[in-house]
Amino acid sequence: MNFPIGVIGGTGGMGKWMVRFLENEGFRVETRGRNRGTDLAKMAAACPVIVVAVPMGDTVSVIGDVGPLMREDGLLMDLTSLKKAPVEAMLRSSPSEVIGCHPLFGPGVPSVRGENIVLCPARGDRWLPWVRDLFGKRGARIVETTPEHHDRMMAVVQGMTHLNTVLFGLYLRESGISREDLRAFSTPVFRAKRALAEKIASSPSLYSGILSMNPHMGDVLKRCGKVLRDLEGLLERHDGNALADVLSKLGNDSGN
Ligand SMILES: NC(=O)c1ccc[n+]([C@@H]2O[C@H](COP(=O)([O-])OP(=O)(O)OC[C@H]3O[C@@H](n4cnc5c(N)ncnc54)[C@H](OP(=O)(O)O)[C@@H]3O)[C@@H](O)[C@H]2O)c1
């Protein structure tokens, strides 16, 4: 199969990654950003497959613009880090087949081999084998699920992870300790954590979207509060044995 593919947001991080990936697979790719690139109507007329890779806060409105221009036998797919709202918007606004896609990596990965990619097939079955094959033949690990389950998992996998880093960074700011002192007293683990906080600071809107737009973050925060209160109790009692017992089970992620 050879046909042109449109990538809206193909001038930015993940969109650019998708453009490179598709071009390496031999496809001709039309791209557009906010104010540059192929006109939306021309893209929709030329490309049976359109991929939306714009910032989370813009995704639903961009889908609302492109959806009605799609053809029934085409495919509208997005790369958004959350899936429920974009997939609902694609179903609502377009007559085409719809697949939600979330590559669980950033644009810096050298290859998809061994990387996880979530697919949320939502309408039609003509394009699904093509998408599976597109990533699967390059060694990506594909998991298919519903948008709801994806978002619930991301509240833990991305939400909890980034919340932890944000907490670390905010704590350092609150502490008022100078950068010089932090550097002079730093350990390798501390420096690694600090680098993660700096990575978040360099893409604030991506991470603020991941944290603030996931409907399941309330559950994560509630559970974090309980975990903190439990730890507080152990630490205030200086109960080293009970704490060691808790720590020894950390590798057992599910608590089962
Ligand atoms: N970065 C990651 O690690 C990562 C990983 C997985 C999934 N994602 C998802 O990928 C999507 C893009 O994230 P990103 O980090 O790649 O963002 P980004 O680097 O900020 O790029 C955003 C792109 O969207 C374009 N854009 C913004 N508003 C637009 C509009 N109204 N119409 C058309 N194009 C528009 C921008 O074009 P111009 O700059 O040319 O205006 C740019 O090409 C998000 O949904 C994110 O959740 C990101």
The ligand as a Gaussian input file, in Angstrom:
#p B3LYP/6-31G(d) Opt

LIG

0 1
 N        6.432000      14.696000      23.585000
 C        6.212000      13.475000      24.051000
 O        7.056000      12.875000      24.747000
 C        4.930000      12.757000      23.713000
 C        4.866000      11.354000      23.817000
 C        3.681000      10.700000      23.456000
 C        2.581000      11.444000      23.044000
 N        2.667000      12.793000      22.971000
 C        1.496000      13.549000      22.510000
 O        1.818000      14.149000      21.263000
 C        1.087000      15.367000      21.124000
 C        2.044000      16.489000      20.750000
 O        2.940000      16.695000      21.818000
 P        4.388000      17.332000      21.534000
 O        5.149000      17.188000      22.800000
 O        4.937000      16.756000      20.287000
 O        3.984000      18.863000      21.308000
 P        4.834000      20.022000      20.602000
 O        6.267000      19.633000      20.500000
 O        4.461000      21.268000      21.306000
 O        4.270000      20.081000      19.117000
 C        2.966000      20.469000      18.892000
 C        2.695000      20.551000      17.408000
 O        1.324000      20.872000      17.231000
 C        1.225000      21.965000      16.328000
 N        0.010000      22.706000      16.671000
 C       -0.293000      23.294000      17.846000
 N       -1.544000      23.810000      17.798000
 C       -2.017000      23.530000      16.560000
 C       -3.219000      23.814000      15.887000
 N       -4.196000      24.480000      16.507000
 N       -3.354000      23.368000      14.602000
 C       -2.384000      22.680000      14.000000
 N       -1.194000      22.381000      14.583000
 C       -1.025000      22.807000      15.841000
 C        2.496000      22.749000      16.489000
 O        2.756000      23.442000      15.285000
 P        3.591000      24.816000      15.168000
 O        4.602000      24.803000      16.269000
 O        4.185000      24.740000      13.801000
 O        2.585000      25.875000      15.323000
 C        3.497000      21.606000      16.665000
 O        3.824000      21.047000      15.410000
 C        0.367000      15.618000      22.455000
 O       -0.964000      15.213000      22.321000
 C        1.089000      14.712000      23.421000
 O        0.219000      14.273000      24.461000
 C        3.809000      13.476000      23.282000

